[in-house]
Amino acid sequence: MNKNKKLNIEDALAFILDGESDFEDLSESDSEFESDVSTAVVSNTKVVHDDNNDNIIFPISESLTQESSTRDDMLYSNSSAPLPKKSKIVNNKKQKKASLPLWKKVTLDNDLIGDIAFQEVPIEPIPDETTTPYEYFKMFVDDNLIDIIAEQSSLYSCQSSGTNISVTSNEIESFIGVFFRMGLVKLPSVRSYWETFMNYDGVSSILSRNRFLSILRYLHFVDNLNVTDEVKKNDRAWKLRPWLEKLRENFLKVSPEENQSVDEIMVPFKGRSFLKQYLPKKPNKWGFKLWARCGVSGYLYDFDLYQGKEIKKKDEVSPHGVGASVVIKMTSTLPENHNFKIFADNYFSSLPLLDELKKRRIWYVGTARLKRLNKCPFTSEKELKNQGRGSFDYRTDIKSNNIAVSWIDICMGTYPSYCIIKCLVFVSSGLKNYLPQ
């Protein structure tokens, strides 16, 4: 062959594939060259690795690819490069595509709606008009919780100072009552409630100043010596955890309502605490943040103290995201098959969450973020805005029967004029199995 003759790409490939190799006579033991000569097929190209580890990429036509398939198999058998698992990649793509929602505009009627009527839970405890505020308070902060504070505070005084303040349960109740009074009648300092010229009888007549300050100094809820380092590391609220869990159990004793919401609550606090959060858009910007489930009556049924992004329990985080895990945890204490309705904002909403809740016959309605709709083919925002306020469009996922709704509303902008906004909402539908013909 004339070395000065120039070859095009197809001739060069044919020469490489059909020509005789100088390595054919090598035995299997002569493997020192195998690490320097390897091939890999990616799409419709052939990658050849030369001795200098430089990659040379040649495009391959369809006919040439078919003709050289047998020879490629031989090259793979002698190469250290693994065979590409094309079938596995294709299957993963099919599974991902099958899991995506299939949005259609389905006309809804009463024949398609399943049974989503609320099955009432027996009311406990039975409301009584003669019940006093103190008795209601004792329903939640019962004698057991008061005794825990008295016992642990006395124990902590011995551990820290060597003297026992011997606080009683009645004194702890008086101590809590004094704090309630201080919240209603505010003076410049705590000591002011006992001062001669600013004396407030509603506080000073209940506890003496020294006794109040002594209880405040040694106030405790758990034995520090019985808490392991692992618990301290994974739970920032370990000093309150046992007491909070018992309080939460008392809140859960009240029968739940049909319509409930899951959201965050700020408990105002400006003191020193590493659990304190700052949320600039909230009315109370500083305080403790709680995840909560409340009813339309305003009653708090369940709650969990937010400890920051650093503290995340693996067994409590859902694969569908942090927002979904909060809703799942808050609704885990609801009885199944009663058709409860849960409402939440776009931080929590996602399609997998709706499917997860429907397994327990809990229905969900919430505002949504556009990126979580998986390319739902709504009418364009421009067309809806041209139709004016109140115009809407909807689509139904015929795989899961979930509904996505888009509508146009108005809100007060920065200036006196109104601004037009687009609203999105997820609806966990109780549709019967339905597929358009």
Secondary structure, 3 states (H helix, E strand, C coil): CCCCCCCCHHHHHHHHHHCCCCCCCCCCCCCCCCCCCEEEEECCEEEEECCCCCEEEEECCHHHHHHCHHHHHHHHHCCCCCCCCHHHHHHHHHHHHHHCCCEECCCCCCCCECCCCCCCCCCCCCCCCCCCHHHHHHHHCCHHHHHHHHHHHHHHHHHHHCCCCCCCHHHHHHHHHHHHHHHHCCCCCHHHHHCCCCCCHHHHCCCCHHHHHHHHHHCCCCCHHHCCHHHHHHCCCCCCHHHHHHHHHHHCCCCCCCEEEEEEEEEECCCCCCCCEECCCCCCCEEEEEEEEEECCCCEEEEEECCCCCCCCHHHCECCEHHHHHHHHHHCCCCCCCCEEEEECCCCCCHHHHHHHHCCCEEEEEECCHHHHCCCCCCCHHHHHHHCCCCEEEEEECCCCCEEEEEEEEEECCCCCEEEEEEEEEECCCECCCCCC
